């Protein structure tokens, strides 16, 4: 299934170094609005976590119908 990320909140609290607001914004820009292939919502979270290296606190997405 294909999904589009519409909103996302990463867990930056566990960062190894202090991350700036600008760095956070850059990460969000890389993922909000993107399209992903995943089996379901849980798999989508795993895919984005693996790609970004950040855990996800919350996510909103829409399922793209073919």
PyMOL Python script that loads the backbone (N, CA, C, O; Angstrom):
from pymol import cmd

cmd.read_pdbstr("""\
ATOM      1  N   UNK A   1       0.842  -1.176   0.000  1.00  0.00           N
ATOM      2  CA  UNK A   1       0.000   0.000   0.000  1.00  0.00           C
ATOM      3  C   UNK A   1       0.890   1.244   0.000  1.00  0.00           C
ATOM      4  O   UNK A   1       2.025   1.225   0.477  1.00  0.00           O
ATOM      5  N   UNK A   2       0.347   2.299  -0.539  1.00  0.00           N
ATOM      6  CA  UNK A   2       1.098   3.548  -0.579  1.00  0.00           C
ATOM      7  C   UNK A   2       0.470   4.551   0.392  1.00  0.00           C
ATOM      8  O   UNK A   2      -0.751   4.674   0.482  1.00  0.00           O
ATOM      9  N   UNK A   3       1.338   5.260   1.112  1.00  0.00           N
ATOM     10  CA  UNK A   3       0.914   6.240   2.096  1.00  0.00           C
ATOM     11  C   UNK A   3       1.623   7.576   1.836  1.00  0.00           C
ATOM     12  O   UNK A   3       2.736   7.612   1.311  1.00  0.00           O
ATOM     13  N   UNK A   4       0.956   8.663   2.213  1.00  0.00           N
ATOM     14  CA  UNK A   4       1.590   9.977   2.192  1.00  0.00           C
ATOM     15  C   UNK A   4       1.574  10.520   3.616  1.00  0.00           C
ATOM     16  O   UNK A   4       0.532  10.542   4.272  1.00  0.00           O
ATOM     17  N   UNK A   5       2.731  10.952   4.082  1.00  0.00           N
ATOM     18  CA  UNK A   5       2.855  11.521   5.425  1.00  0.00           C
ATOM     19  C   UNK A   5       2.318  12.944   5.390  1.00  0.00           C
ATOM     20  O   UNK A   5       2.781  13.766   4.600  1.00  0.00           O
ATOM     21  N   UNK A   6       1.331  13.242   6.254  1.00  0.00           N
ATOM     22  CA  UNK A   6       0.745  14.585   6.293  1.00  0.00           C
ATOM     23  C   UNK A   6       1.205  15.378   7.511  1.00  0.00           C
ATOM     24  O   UNK A   6       1.221  16.609   7.474  1.00  0.00           O
ATOM     25  N   UNK A   7       1.577  14.697   8.582  1.00  0.00           N
ATOM     26  CA  UNK A   7       2.100  15.348   9.786  1.00  0.00           C
ATOM     27  C   UNK A   7       2.931  14.324  10.542  1.00  0.00           C
ATOM     28  O   UNK A   7       2.697  13.119  10.451  1.00  0.00           O
ATOM     29  N   UNK A   8       3.903  14.824  11.287  1.00  0.00           N
ATOM     30  CA  UNK A   8       4.856  13.918  11.920  1.00  0.00           C
ATOM     31  C   UNK A   8       5.510  14.621  13.095  1.00  0.00           C
ATOM     32  O   UNK A   8       5.802  15.816  13.033  1.00  0.00           O
ATOM     33  N   UNK A   9       5.740  13.868  14.173  1.00  0.00           N
ATOM     34  CA  UNK A   9       6.504  14.393  15.298  1.00  0.00           C
ATOM     35  C   UNK A   9       7.552  13.356  15.684  1.00  0.00           C
ATOM     36  O   UNK A   9       7.226  12.241  16.092  1.00  0.00           O
ATOM     37  N   UNK A  10       8.807  13.742  15.548  1.00  0.00           N
ATOM     38  CA  UNK A  10       9.907  12.866  15.929  1.00  0.00           C
ATOM     39  C   UNK A  10      10.249  13.071  17.398  1.00  0.00           C
ATOM     40  O   UNK A  10       9.954  14.120  17.970  1.00  0.00           O
ATOM     41  N   UNK A  11      10.867  12.071  18.003  1.00  0.00           N
ATOM     42  CA  UNK A  11      11.321  12.146  19.386  1.00  0.00           C
ATOM     43  C   UNK A  11      12.789  12.562  19.395  1.00  0.00           C
ATOM     44  O   UNK A  11      13.686  11.719  19.342  1.00  0.00           O
ATOM     45  N   UNK A  12      13.020  13.866  19.463  1.00  0.00           N
ATOM     46  CA  UNK A  12      14.376  14.395  19.477  1.00  0.00           C
ATOM     47  C   UNK A  12      14.965  14.430  20.889  1.00  0.00           C
ATOM     48  O   UNK A  12      16.108  14.852  21.068  1.00  0.00           O
ATOM     49  N   UNK A  13      14.201  13.994  21.891  1.00  0.00           N
ATOM     50  CA  UNK A  13      14.659  14.036  23.283  1.00  0.00           C
ATOM     51  C   UNK A  13      15.853  13.129  23.535  1.00  0.00           C
ATOM     52  O   UNK A  13      16.648  13.407  24.433  1.00  0.00           O
ATOM     53  N   UNK A  14      16.002  12.060  22.777  1.00  0.00           N
ATOM     54  CA  UNK A  14      17.083  11.098  22.991  1.00  0.00           C
ATOM     55  C   UNK A  14      18.311  11.368  22.126  1.00  0.00           C
ATOM     56  O   UNK A  14      19.166  10.496  21.972  1.00  0.00           O
ATOM     57  N   UNK A  15      18.403  12.565  21.564  1.00  0.00           N
ATOM     58  CA  UNK A  15      19.539  12.905  20.697  1.00  0.00           C
ATOM     59  C   UNK A  15      20.841  12.842  21.491  1.00  0.00           C
ATOM     60  O   UNK A  15      20.876  13.203  22.667  1.00  0.00           O
ATOM     61  N   UNK A  16      21.895  12.389  20.849  1.00  0.00           N
ATOM     62  CA  UNK A  16      23.202  12.293  21.493  1.00  0.00           C
ATOM     63  C   UNK A  16      23.833  13.662  21.703  1.00  0.00           C
ATOM     64  O   UNK A  16      24.744  13.811  22.518  1.00  0.00           O
ATOM     65  N   UNK A  17      23.357  14.648  20.977  1.00  0.00           N
ATOM     66  CA  UNK A  17      23.859  16.015  21.089  1.00  0.00           C
ATOM     67  C   UNK A  17      22.660  16.950  20.975  1.00  0.00           C
ATOM     68  O   UNK A  17      21.627  16.565  20.427  1.00  0.00           O
ATOM     69  N   UNK A  18      22.784  18.161  21.481  1.00  0.00           N
ATOM     70  CA  UNK A  18      21.657  19.096  21.351  1.00  0.00           C
ATOM     71  C   UNK A  18      21.374  19.386  19.873  1.00  0.00           C
ATOM     72  O   UNK A  18      22.280  19.734  19.116  1.00  0.00           O
ATOM     73  N   UNK A  19      20.137  19.241  19.484  1.00  0.00           N
ATOM     74  CA  UNK A  19      19.744  19.473  18.092  1.00  0.00           C
ATOM     75  C   UNK A  19      19.017  20.818  18.021  1.00  0.00           C
ATOM     76  O   UNK A  19      18.130  21.103  18.826  1.00  0.00           O
ATOM     77  N   UNK A  20      19.403  21.622  17.060  1.00  0.00           N
ATOM     78  CA  UNK A  20      18.827  22.962  16.944  1.00  0.00           C
ATOM     79  C   UNK A  20      17.454  22.904  16.295  1.00  0.00           C
ATOM     80  O   UNK A  20      17.086  21.912  15.666  1.00  0.00           O
ATOM     81  N   UNK A  21      16.716  23.974  16.458  1.00  0.00           N
ATOM     82  CA  UNK A  21      15.398  24.111  15.836  1.00  0.00           C
ATOM     83  C   UNK A  21      15.526  24.004  14.314  1.00  0.00           C
ATOM     84  O   UNK A  21      14.690  23.378  13.663  1.00  0.00           O
ATOM     85  N   UNK A  22      16.558  24.605  13.756  1.00  0.00           N
ATOM     86  CA  UNK A  22      16.781  24.553  12.308  1.00  0.00           C
ATOM     87  C   UNK A  22      17.038  23.117  11.841  1.00  0.00           C
ATOM     88  O   UNK A  22      16.533  22.705  10.797  1.00  0.00           O
ATOM     89  N   UNK A  23      17.814  22.363  12.602  1.00  0.00           N
ATOM     90  CA  UNK A  23      18.070  20.962  12.254  1.00  0.00           C
ATOM     91  C   UNK A  23      16.782  20.140  12.320  1.00  0.00           C
ATOM     92  O   UNK A  23      16.536  19.286  11.468  1.00  0.00           O
ATOM     93  N   UNK A  24      15.965  20.407  13.340  1.00  0.00           N
ATOM     94  CA  UNK A  24      14.674  19.714  13.445  1.00  0.00           C
ATOM     95  C   UNK A  24      13.797  20.029  12.240  1.00  0.00           C
ATOM     96  O   UNK A  24      13.182  19.135  11.659  1.00  0.00           O
ATOM     97  N   UNK A  25      13.744  21.301  11.872  1.00  0.00           N
ATOM     98  CA  UNK A  25      12.938  21.708  10.718  1.00  0.00           C
ATOM     99  C   UNK A  25      13.412  21.007   9.447  1.00  0.00           C
ATOM    100  O   UNK A  25      12.597  20.585   8.626  1.00  0.00           O
ATOM    101  N   UNK A  26      14.720  20.885   9.286  1.00  0.00           N
ATOM    102  CA  UNK A  26      15.273  20.200   8.111  1.00  0.00           C
ATOM    103  C   UNK A  26      14.834  18.744   8.057  1.00  0.00           C
ATOM    104  O   UNK A  26      14.499  18.227   6.991  1.00  0.00           O
ATOM    105  N   UNK A  27      14.836  18.085   9.210  1.00  0.00           N
ATOM    106  CA  UNK A  27      14.405  16.681   9.262  1.00  0.00           C
ATOM    107  C   UNK A  27      12.933  16.583   8.882  1.00  0.00           C
ATOM    108  O   UNK A  27      12.555  15.729   8.080  1.00  0.00           O
ATOM    109  N   UNK A  28      12.101  17.449   9.452  1.00  0.00           N
ATOM    110  CA  UNK A  28      10.671  17.422   9.123  1.00  0.00           C
ATOM    111  C   UNK A  28      10.424  17.670   7.633  1.00  0.00           C
ATOM    112  O   UNK A  28       9.575  17.020   7.024  1.00  0.00           O
ATOM    113  N   UNK A  29      11.163  18.603   7.056  1.00  0.00           N
ATOM    114  CA  UNK A  29      11.002  18.897   5.629  1.00  0.00           C
ATOM    115  C   UNK A  29      11.330  17.691   4.757  1.00  0.00           C
ATOM    116  O   UNK A  29      10.775  17.532   3.670  1.00  0.00           O
ATOM    117  N   UNK A  30      12.233  16.845   5.239  1.00  0.00           N
ATOM    118  CA  UNK A  30      12.613  15.651   4.487  1.00  0.00           C
ATOM    119  C   UNK A  30      11.521  14.588   4.469  1.00  0.00           C
ATOM    120  O   UNK A  30      11.544  13.711   3.606  1.00  0.00           O
ATOM    121  N   UNK A  31      10.561  14.640   5.402  1.00  0.00           N
ATOM    122  CA  UNK A  31       9.597  13.552   5.529  1.00  0.00           C
ATOM    123  C   UNK A  31       8.140  13.948   5.357  1.00  0.00           C
ATOM    124  O   UNK A  31       7.348  13.140   4.872  1.00  0.00           O
ATOM    125  N   UNK A  32       7.760  15.155   5.735  1.00  0.00           N
ATOM    126  CA  UNK A  32       6.361  15.554   5.591  1.00  0.00           C
ATOM    127  C   UNK A  32       6.041  15.745   4.115  1.00  0.00           C
ATOM    128  O   UNK A  32       6.750  16.449   3.395  1.00  0.00           O
ATOM    129  N   UNK A  33       4.964  15.106   3.681  1.00  0.00           N
ATOM    130  CA  UNK A  33       4.545  15.174   2.286  1.00  0.00           C
ATOM    131  C   UNK A  33       5.095  14.050   1.424  1.00  0.00           C
ATOM    132  O   UNK A  33       4.730  13.930   0.254  1.00  0.00           O
ATOM    133  N   UNK A  34       5.968  13.225   1.989  1.00  0.00           N
ATOM    134  CA  UNK A  34       6.585  12.151   1.208  1.00  0.00           C
ATOM    135  C   UNK A  34       5.665  10.944   1.089  1.00  0.00           C
ATOM    136  O   UNK A  34       4.753  10.754   1.894  1.00  0.00           O
ATOM    137  N   UNK A  35       5.921  10.144   0.077  1.00  0.00           N
ATOM    138  CA  UNK A  35       5.146   8.936  -0.190  1.00  0.00           C
ATOM    139  C   UNK A  35       5.983   7.714   0.171  1.00  0.00           C
ATOM    140  O   UNK A  35       7.188   7.674  -0.076  1.00  0.00           O
ATOM    141  N   UNK A  36       5.317   6.713   0.763  1.00  0.00           N
ATOM    142  CA  UNK A  36       5.999   5.502   1.238  1.00  0.00           C
ATOM    143  C   UNK A  36       5.191   4.272   0.886  1.00  0.00           C
ATOM    144  O   UNK A  36       3.960   4.295   0.892  1.00  0.00           O
ATOM    145  N   UNK A  37       5.900   3.198   0.581  1.00  0.00           N
ATOM    146  CA  UNK A  37       5.288   1.884   0.418  1.00  0.00           C
ATOM    147  C   UNK A  37       5.414   1.169   1.752  1.00  0.00           C
ATOM    148  O   UNK A  37       6.512   1.058   2.297  1.00  0.00           O
ATOM    149  N   UNK A  38       4.290   0.679   2.284  1.00  0.00           N
ATOM    150  CA  UNK A  38       4.298  -0.038   3.559  1.00  0.00           C
ATOM    151  C   UNK A  38       3.086  -0.962   3.601  1.00  0.00           C
ATOM    152  O   UNK A  38       2.113  -0.773   2.871  1.00  0.00           O
ATOM    153  N   UNK A  39       3.168  -1.969   4.475  1.00  0.00           N
ATOM    154  CA  UNK A  39       2.067  -2.924   4.617  1.00  0.00           C
ATOM    155  C   UNK A  39       0.877  -2.325   5.362  1.00  0.00           C
ATOM    156  O   UNK A  39      -0.274  -2.626   5.046  1.00  0.00           O
ATOM    157  N   UNK A  40       1.157  -1.473   6.357  1.00  0.00           N
ATOM    158  CA  UNK A  40       0.121  -0.842   7.175  1.00  0.00           C
ATOM    159  C   UNK A  40       0.747   0.339   7.922  1.00  0.00           C
ATOM    160  O   UNK A  40       1.910   0.673   7.697  1.00  0.00           O
ATOM    161  N   UNK A  41      -0.017   0.961   8.800  1.00  0.00           N
ATOM    162  CA  UNK A  41       0.475   2.118   9.531  1.00  0.00           C
ATOM    163  C   UNK A  41       1.678   1.814  10.416  1.00  0.00           C
ATOM    164  O   UNK A  41       2.600   2.624  10.517  1.00  0.00           O
ATOM    165  N   UNK A  42       1.668   0.649  11.053  1.00  0.00           N
ATOM    166  CA  UNK A  42       2.804   0.264  11.903  1.00  0.00           C
ATOM    167  C   UNK A  42       4.063   0.074  11.077  1.00  0.00           C
ATOM    168  O   UNK A  42       5.152   0.480  11.483  1.00  0.00           O
ATOM    169  N   UNK A  43       3.909  -0.542   9.926  1.00  0.00           N
ATOM    170  CA  UNK A  43       5.057  -0.746   9.039  1.00  0.00           C
ATOM    171  C   UNK A  43       5.565   0.602   8.519  1.00  0.00           C
ATOM    172  O   UNK A  43       6.769   0.786   8.345  1.00  0.00           O
ATOM    173  N   UNK A  44       4.661   1.530   8.274  1.00  0.00           N
ATOM    174  CA  UNK A  44       5.054   2.873   7.842  1.00  0.00           C
ATOM    175  C   UNK A  44       5.938   3.540   8.888  1.00  0.00           C
ATOM    176  O   UNK A  44       6.960   4.141   8.555  1.00  0.00           O
ATOM    177  N   UNK A  45       5.542   3.433  10.153  1.00  0.00           N
ATOM    178  CA  UNK A  45       6.347   4.002  11.244  1.00  0.00           C
ATOM    179  C   UNK A  45       7.731   3.362  11.260  1.00  0.00           C
ATOM    180  O   UNK A  45       8.732   4.061  11.420  1.00  0.00           O
ATOM    181  N   UNK A  46       7.799   2.052  11.098  1.00  0.00           N
ATOM    182  CA  UNK A  46       9.087   1.354  11.086  1.00  0.00           C
ATOM    183  C   UNK A  46       9.950   1.797   9.910  1.00  0.00           C
ATOM    184  O   UNK A  46      11.156   1.993  10.061  1.00  0.00           O
ATOM    185  N   UNK A  47       9.345   1.953   8.758  1.00  0.00           N
ATOM    186  CA  UNK A  47      10.082   2.387   7.563  1.00  0.00           C
ATOM    187  C   UNK A  47      10.691   3.779   7.759  1.00  0.00           C
ATOM    188  O   UNK A  47      11.859   4.003   7.442  1.00  0.00           O
ATOM    189  N   UNK A  48       9.893   4.705   8.282  1.00  0.00           N
ATOM    190  CA  UNK A  48      10.373   6.075   8.467  1.00  0.00           C
ATOM    191  C   UNK A  48      11.406   6.132   9.586  1.00  0.00           C
ATOM    192  O   UNK A  48      12.398   6.852   9.475  1.00  0.00           O
ATOM    193  N   UNK A  49      11.184   5.387  10.655  1.00  0.00           N
ATOM    194  CA  UNK A  49      12.158   5.340  11.749  1.00  0.00           C
ATOM    195  C   UNK A  49      13.494   4.817  11.235  1.00  0.00           C
ATOM    196  O   UNK A  49      14.544   5.373  11.556  1.00  0.00           O
ATOM    197  N   UNK A  50      13.459   3.767  10.452  1.00  0.00           N
ATOM    198  CA  UNK A  50      14.693   3.210   9.901  1.00  0.00           C
ATOM    199  C   UNK A  50      15.399   4.164   8.959  1.00  0.00           C
ATOM    200  O   UNK A  50      16.627   4.250   8.964  1.00  0.00           O
ATOM    201  N   UNK A  51      14.634   4.880   8.150  1.00  0.00           N
ATOM    202  CA  UNK A  51      15.226   5.800   7.182  1.00  0.00           C
ATOM    203  C   UNK A  51      15.769   7.064   7.850  1.00  0.00           C
ATOM    204  O   UNK A  51      16.813   7.582   7.452  1.00  0.00           O
ATOM    205  N   UNK A  52      15.064   7.555   8.858  1.00  0.00           N
ATOM    206  CA  UNK A  52      15.447   8.821   9.479  1.00  0.00           C
ATOM    207  C   UNK A  52      16.433   8.643  10.628  1.00  0.00           C
ATOM    208  O   UNK A  52      17.255   9.521  10.888  1.00  0.00           O
ATOM    209  N   UNK A  53      16.350   7.512  11.309  1.00  0.00           N
ATOM    210  CA  UNK A  53      17.167   7.307  12.497  1.00  0.00           C
ATOM    211  C   UNK A  53      16.544   7.897  13.754  1.00  0.00           C
ATOM    212  O   UNK A  53      17.167   7.895  14.815  1.00  0.00           O
ATOM    213  N   UNK A  54      15.318   8.401  13.642  1.00  0.00           N
ATOM    214  CA  UNK A  54      14.621   8.999  14.781  1.00  0.00           C
ATOM    215  C   UNK A  54      13.347   8.216  15.069  1.00  0.00           C
ATOM    216  O   UNK A  54      12.656   7.783  14.147  1.00  0.00           O
ATOM    217  N   UNK A  55      13.036   8.035  16.353  1.00  0.00           N
ATOM    218  CA  UNK A  55      11.764   7.428  16.746  1.00  0.00           C
ATOM    219  C   UNK A  55      10.649   8.436  16.491  1.00  0.00           C
ATOM    220  O   UNK A  55      10.875   9.646  16.489  1.00  0.00           O
ATOM    221  N   UNK A  56       9.459   7.924  16.279  1.00  0.00           N
ATOM    222  CA  UNK A  56       8.310   8.770  15.967  1.00  0.00           C
ATOM    223  C   UNK A  56       7.380   8.826  17.168  1.00  0.00           C
ATOM    224  O   UNK A  56       6.976   7.793  17.702  1.00  0.00           O
ATOM    225  N   UNK A  57       7.043  10.050  17.592  1.00  0.00           N
ATOM    226  CA  UNK A  57       6.078  10.245  18.678  1.00  0.00           C
ATOM    227  C   UNK A  57       4.655  10.146  18.146  1.00  0.00           C
ATOM    228  O   UNK A  57       3.797   9.508  18.755  1.00  0.00           O
ATOM    229  N   UNK A  58       4.412  10.786  17.001  1.00  0.00           N
ATOM    230  CA  UNK A  58       3.080  10.742  16.394  1.00  0.00           C
ATOM    231  C   UNK A  58       3.214  10.923  14.889  1.00  0.00           C
ATOM    232  O   UNK A  58       4.168  11.517  14.386  1.00  0.00           O
ATOM    233  N   UNK A  59       2.218  10.385  14.195  1.00  0.00           N
ATOM    234  CA  UNK A  59       2.231  10.473  12.733  1.00  0.00           C
ATOM    235  C   UNK A  59       0.791  10.532  12.227  1.00  0.00           C
ATOM    236  O   UNK A  59      -0.095   9.860  12.756  1.00  0.00           O
ATOM    237  N   UNK A  60       0.577  11.333  11.211  1.00  0.00           N
ATOM    238  CA  UNK A  60      -0.680  11.368  10.469  1.00  0.00           C
ATOM    239  C   UNK A  60      -0.328  11.095   9.018  1.00  0.00           C
ATOM    240  O   UNK A  60       0.691  11.566   8.512  1.00  0.00           O
ATOM    241  N   UNK A  61      -1.164  10.345   8.370  1.00  0.00           N
ATOM    242  CA  UNK A  61      -0.901   9.990   6.975  1.00  0.00           C
ATOM    243  C   UNK A  61      -2.224   9.700   6.283  1.00  0.00           C
ATOM    244  O   UNK A  61      -3.267   9.543   6.918  1.00  0.00           O
ATOM    245  N   UNK A  62      -2.144   9.635   4.978  1.00  0.00           N
ATOM    246  CA  UNK A  62      -3.307   9.210   4.219  1.00  0.00           C
ATOM    247  C   UNK A  62      -2.910   8.037   3.340  1.00  0.00           C
ATOM    248  O   UNK A  62      -1.788   7.959   2.841  1.00  0.00           O
ATOM    249  N   UNK A  63      -3.836   7.151   3.169  1.00  0.00           N
ATOM    250  CA  UNK A  63      -3.637   5.980   2.326  1.00  0.00           C
ATOM    251  C   UNK A  63      -3.968   6.381   0.898  1.00  0.00           C
ATOM    252  O   UNK A  63      -5.048   6.908   0.632  1.00  0.00           O
ATOM    253  N   UNK A  64      -3.057   6.138  -0.005  1.00  0.00           N
ATOM    254  CA  UNK A  64      -3.239   6.484  -1.418  1.00  0.00           C
ATOM    255  C   UNK A  64      -3.826   5.269  -2.136  1.00  0.00           C
ATOM    256  O   UNK A  64      -3.221   4.197  -2.171  1.00  0.00           O
ATOM    257  N   UNK A  65      -4.994   5.456  -2.696  1.00  0.00           N
ATOM    258  CA  UNK A  65      -5.634   4.372  -3.438  1.00  0.00           C
ATOM    259  C   UNK A  65      -5.147   4.385  -4.886  1.00  0.00           C
ATOM    260  O   UNK A  65      -5.010   5.448  -5.491  1.00  0.00           O
ATOM    261  N   UNK A  66      -4.895   3.235  -5.420  1.00  0.00           N
ATOM    262  CA  UNK A  66      -4.432   3.143  -6.810  1.00  0.00           C
ATOM    263  C   UNK A  66      -5.587   3.029  -7.751  1.00  0.00           C
ATOM    264  O   UNK A  66      -5.390   2.942  -8.963  1.00  0.00           O
TER     265      UNK A  66
END
""", "prot")
cmd.dss("prot")
cmd.show_as("cartoon", "prot")
cmd.util.cbc("prot")
cmd.orient("prot")
